[in-house]
Amino acid sequence: MKNSKRIIFVNRFFYPDISATSQILSELVFDLAEKGMTITVLTSRSAYDNTEVIFPEAEQIRGVEIIRAGSTRYSRTHYFGRLIDLVRFYVILSVELFKVVNASDILVCKTDPPLLLVIGVLIKKFKKCRLISWNQDLFPEIAATYFRHYPLKLL
């Protein structure tokens, strides 16, 4: 029997994509669904390493509802195209989240792309759902180097 609460995960890439964040998320949600939890994943339709691959807009895999937001198919090597792709993904994803999220849901925003949590905070404000930030791909050595050169001054 499924739980009445649903967990909605948001990440740019998801199964069958092979990126690291996709693999970690996929393992978790398939396991949770197998244990009877109601899981939805909002993700992109594109693959991390191949702009020619376009995944279906919506599908059900191993008990997980997958909703894929449209995006452009610019190569990761073109900066401006990549920026356009990211902005379009944020806009379409925001619209999808407003349609899908309910007050009883738990929304889990990963860090790919980095500003997903901003969208999550807006959704939480309007939909009154619970929000969890799942931080991944953090590089503490960058912060350590930055603060070594620009010390933080506390008031």
C-alpha positions as CSV (number, residue, x, y, z in Angstrom):
1,M,0.0,0.0,0.0
2,K,1.4,3.4,-1.0
3,N,2.0,6.2,1.5
4,S,-0.4,9.2,1.3
5,K,2.7,11.5,1.4
6,R,4.6,11.9,-1.8
7,I,8.2,12.8,-2.1
8,I,9.1,14.9,-5.1
9,F,12.8,14.9,-6.1
10,V,14.2,17.6,-8.5
11,N,17.4,17.2,-10.4
12,R,18.6,18.1,-13.9
13,F,19.4,14.4,-14.8
14,F,17.7,11.1,-13.9
15,Y,17.6,7.5,-15.0
16,P,18.6,6.3,-17.5
17,D,21.1,9.1,-17.7
18,I,24.6,8.1,-16.5
19,S,25.7,11.3,-14.7
20,A,26.8,10.9,-11.0
21,T,23.8,12.9,-9.6
22,S,21.5,10.8,-11.7
23,Q,22.9,7.5,-10.6
24,I,22.7,8.4,-6.9
25,L,19.2,9.8,-7.1
26,S,18.0,6.8,-9.2
27,E,19.3,4.3,-6.7
28,L,17.6,6.1,-3.9
29,V,14.2,6.7,-5.5
30,F,13.8,3.2,-6.9
31,D,14.6,1.7,-3.5
32,L,12.1,4.0,-1.8
33,A,9.4,3.1,-4.4
34,E,10.1,-0.6,-3.9
35,K,9.5,0.0,-0.2
36,G,6.0,1.4,-1.0
37,M,6.7,5.2,-0.9
38,T,5.1,7.4,-3.5
39,I,7.8,9.1,-5.5
40,T,7.8,11.6,-8.3
41,V,11.0,12.9,-10.0
42,L,11.0,16.2,-12.0
43,T,14.0,16.3,-14.3
44,S,15.1,17.3,-17.8
45,R,14.5,15.5,-21.1
46,S,18.2,15.7,-22.0
47,A,21.1,13.4,-21.3
48,Y,24.3,14.7,-19.6
49,D,26.7,13.5,-22.3
50,N,24.7,13.4,-25.5
51,T,22.6,16.3,-26.9
52,E,20.9,13.9,-29.4
53,V,19.2,11.9,-26.7
54,I,15.7,13.1,-25.7
55,F,13.8,11.3,-23.0
56,P,10.0,11.0,-22.9
57,E,8.0,13.9,-21.3
58,A,6.5,11.5,-18.7
59,E,6.8,7.9,-17.8
60,Q,6.5,5.4,-15.0
61,I,9.6,3.3,-14.2
62,R,9.8,0.8,-11.4
63,G,7.0,2.6,-9.5
64,V,8.5,6.1,-9.9
65,E,6.5,8.8,-11.7
66,I,8.9,10.8,-13.9
67,I,8.1,14.2,-15.3
68,R,10.6,15.6,-17.7
69,A,10.8,19.4,-18.4
70,G,11.7,20.4,-21.9
71,S,15.0,22.0,-22.7
72,T,17.1,23.0,-25.7
73,R,19.7,20.7,-27.0
74,Y,22.8,22.9,-26.9
75,S,26.1,21.2,-26.4
76,R,27.7,21.5,-23.0
77,T,30.7,23.1,-24.8
78,H,28.9,26.2,-25.9
79,Y,28.6,28.6,-23.0
80,F,25.8,30.8,-24.4
81,G,23.8,27.9,-25.6
82,R,24.3,26.2,-22.2
83,L,23.0,29.3,-20.5
84,I,19.9,29.4,-22.7
85,D,19.3,25.8,-22.0
86,L,19.6,26.3,-18.2
87,V,17.2,29.3,-18.1
88,R,14.6,27.5,-20.2
89,F,14.9,24.5,-17.9
90,Y,14.4,26.7,-14.8
91,V,11.3,28.3,-16.3
92,I,9.7,25.1,-17.5
93,L,10.6,23.3,-14.3
94,S,9.0,26.1,-12.2
95,V,5.8,25.8,-14.1
96,E,5.7,22.0,-13.7
97,L,6.4,22.2,-10.0
98,F,3.6,24.7,-9.5
99,K,1.2,22.3,-11.3
100,V,2.4,19.2,-9.5
101,V,3.3,20.1,-5.9
102,N,0.7,19.9,-3.1
103,A,0.9,21.0,0.5
104,S,1.2,17.4,1.7
105,D,4.3,16.8,-0.5
106,I,7.9,16.7,0.5
107,L,10.0,18.5,-2.1
108,V,13.7,17.6,-2.3
109,C,15.9,19.8,-4.5
110,K,19.3,18.6,-5.4
111,T,22.1,21.0,-6.5
112,D,22.1,20.3,-10.2
113,P,21.6,22.9,-11.5
114,P,22.8,25.0,-8.6
115,L,19.8,27.4,-8.2
116,L,17.1,24.7,-7.9
117,L,16.8,25.5,-4.2
118,V,15.7,29.1,-5.1
119,I,12.8,27.6,-7.1
120,G,12.2,25.2,-4.2
121,V,11.9,28.0,-1.7
122,L,9.3,29.8,-4.0
123,I,7.3,26.6,-4.4
124,K,7.4,26.1,-0.6
125,K,6.2,29.6,0.0
126,F,3.2,29.3,-2.3
127,K,2.3,25.6,-1.9
128,K,3.2,25.2,1.8
129,C,5.0,21.9,1.2
130,R,8.0,20.7,3.1
131,L,11.4,21.5,1.5
132,I,14.7,19.6,1.7
133,S,17.9,20.7,0.1
134,W,20.1,17.8,-0.9
135,N,23.5,19.3,-1.4
136,Q,25.9,17.5,-3.7
137,D,28.9,18.5,-5.9
138,L,30.2,20.9,-3.3
139,F,33.9,21.6,-3.4
140,P,35.1,22.8,0.0
141,E,38.6,23.4,-1.3
142,I,37.2,26.3,-3.4
143,A,35.8,28.0,-0.3
144,A,39.0,27.4,1.7
145,T,41.1,29.0,-1.1
146,Y,38.6,31.9,-1.4
147,F,38.6,32.7,2.4
148,R,42.4,32.3,2.5
149,H,42.7,35.2,0.0
150,Y,39.6,37.1,1.2
151,P,39.2,36.5,5.0
152,L,35.7,36.7,6.3
153,K,35.3,39.7,8.6
154,L,32.7,39.3,11.3
155,L,31.0,42.3,12.8
